[in-house]
Structure formats: C-alpha cells, structure tokens
Amino acid sequence: MDPRFRGDDGSGADIAARLEPFIRLLCMGAWVWVLAILWSTAAAAAPPQGYAVRQSLDLDAGLTGVNGRLELLQDADTTPRKGTRLRVVDRGGVIIDELVFEPPDATLEAIDLHGAGRPTYLLRVDYSAGRGPYYGLATFLLDIRNGRLRRLDAVDETGTERPGEDEQDRGRSEPIVLLSTLRSGWALIGDGAGKAILSARSRPHVEDPAVREGWSGDSITLFHTYRFRNGQWRRWERRMLGDWEDGGEDSWPDRRLFP
C-alpha cells in the first residue's frame, strides 16, 4: 500500500478513521440536497390556499408537449366559495399554464374528437346557480400544445347578416362554447374517423337584432353544426322562430334541422 495511506500500524485503518467524519458529512449533505429538491417540488405543485385538486389527468409529451398532468382545482369547502382553476403541471411540479373561471363547480373530461389519439379536453363549468332556464352548464373545448392550454375556436361559414354593430361576417372566428340548459343542448355524431358537434340553443328574440327588425314570436332557436375541416373547426348556423326545450333524448331536434 502507498505509505501515504498507511496508518501507524502499517494498515489503512487509521486514515479510514480520519476520513469517516467527512464521509458522514458528505452523505448528510446529499440527503439535505435531495430533501430540498423534494420540498421545492411539493411546494411548486401544492394547490393555492383554500383549493384542492379535484381531478387530475396524465399528459403525454408526444401529444401535448409536456410530461405531467392537467389538474382541476376547486375550493376546499371554504366560504365564500372560490372559482375554478385549470392548470398544466410538469413532472417537476412547475405550473406551466393556468386558466381561471369564476363559477366554483366544474368537471373535466378528455375525449378523442379527431380519431387520431390526440385528446381534446371538455371543461364543463356550471353557471346555473341562482339563474333562469337559459343558464346551466357551459362546456369549453380545449387542447394543449407545447404545454399551453388553448381554447378551441370555430370559423363561421354561414355569414349571418345582422344590422348595425351586430353585423357578423363570414370568416369570423369565435370560441366554441356548448350550452346544456333547459333550452339548450348538444351532441356528438360520427364524422369520418372523428366527431362532429350538433348544438341547439333557444333564446329570447329580443337579444337578436334580426328579430327586432320585424320578426314575430317570443324566441328564436339556433341550430349549429361544427366540423373539423382543413385543420380548423368550422361552424354552420340555421335560425328558426320558436322555442326548443330539452326534455331528454326523445326531445332532441330532428337531424334535418341542423345545417
């Protein structure tokens, strides 16, 4: 053995004994470093004060641009109730993106609208508290690209003309919001490998400028068809006088009413 590493008795026992305190310190330092990383990760991923994670969906980097999870946060039985939060969190516990909605009640679901395995996320937010028959669940369609939440829009392909400042031209893009109320509903139908969306919505005619210009009747019903074409969701619209009320599956409007 090299004389520099031999103890007084000609062995390495003496030098090993001298190094033992330093080895212990190094080991303790390594554990402190590991615990610090775990603590910082937990702190980053912890819900804000007064919130709890109600739903959590795993995210695949190949489909969403991030390995992590999509979390739906709601109030943890606090008063007054807090709004809904939807956030993307990576595996390290870092919050990448977040959306906030005022109502406190919501649910989250992932579906394949395109038939290609890429998830679309349906966030159903409850706007019905203390309101009338035209309010209820609003379903927002979202996807995740490069770790960022994106609300899905649809291009208007109908070109409905409205007078004055309410004029709506063909080609205008608007967020897709699907209502489920006493007088609104929606459904998915097959469309090639993917899905199309049918939506029926009745509303008081006084909200519609075209009706105020001389149409009669108490309400108007909008029939929408959403299809994914050429990399973009597109919407077709048909309007009819009268009211539609959702009375369950048997009351769904005739398919021929949808454009």
Secondary structure by P-SEA (a helix, b strand, c coil): cccccccccccaaaaaaaaaaaaaaaaaaaaaaaaaaaaaaaaaacccccccccbbbbbbcccccccbbbbbbcccccccbbbbbbbccccccccccccccccccbbbbbbbcccccbbbbbbbbbccccccccccbbbbbbbbcccbbbbbbbbbcccccccccccccccccccbbbbbcccccccccccccbbbbbbbbbccccccccccccccccbbbbbbbbbbcccbbbbbbbbbcbbbbbccccccccccccc
